[in-house]
Every structure is written in C-alpha cells, then in structure tokens.
Amino acid sequence: MKVGDKVRVLTIPPDLPESDIQTKLLFEKCAGRIFPIVGFQEHLLELHVGQVRGEAPNMQSIWIEPENVEIVTTAE
C-alpha cells in the first residue's frame, strides 16, 4: 500500500475507545466507502474522510490498520 492508493473501509477497528462516541460514529460512517491513502504513521494508514460529514475531505481524518481496509485501485 502507498499514498494515492484507494481503499475501501471494510471493518471498524475493535479497539476504538467506547467513551469516544464521535470517533466511533465517524468510523461507522466510513464503513463501505472508498478513500485515498494520504499518509502513514508506523503501521497505520491515514485517510481524509471529511466528506462523510459534509465537509471538505481534509477536514477530518482517520488512522486505520491495513487489515480493516481493502485496496480498490492503486496509484500509478
């Protein structure tokens, strides 16, 4: 996986904090949708997902493990 690849969010990470309802809701809205990878931090992928809240994509981001996504298209 690399920056620019498009991935579909398949599952919500099971270790999200139960107390952070807003984060859990954001991940739930992302499930099934396709986003480009915009960065990496260690083993996590960064996805800009603002559009699920009606904002510009870069206004919200999530960090997600590769096992929770599938590659849809690769960057050239």
SULMO-V854093 format. One record per helix or strand. SS is the DSSP state (h for helix, s for strand). FROM is the first residue (numbers start at 1). TO is the last residue. If there is no record, write none. Layout:
ss = (SS	SS)
from = (FROM	FROM)
to = (TO	TO)
This chain:
ss = (s	h	s	s	h	h	s	h	s)
from = (6	21	34	44	50	57	61	66	69)
to = (9	30	41	48	53	59	65	68	73)
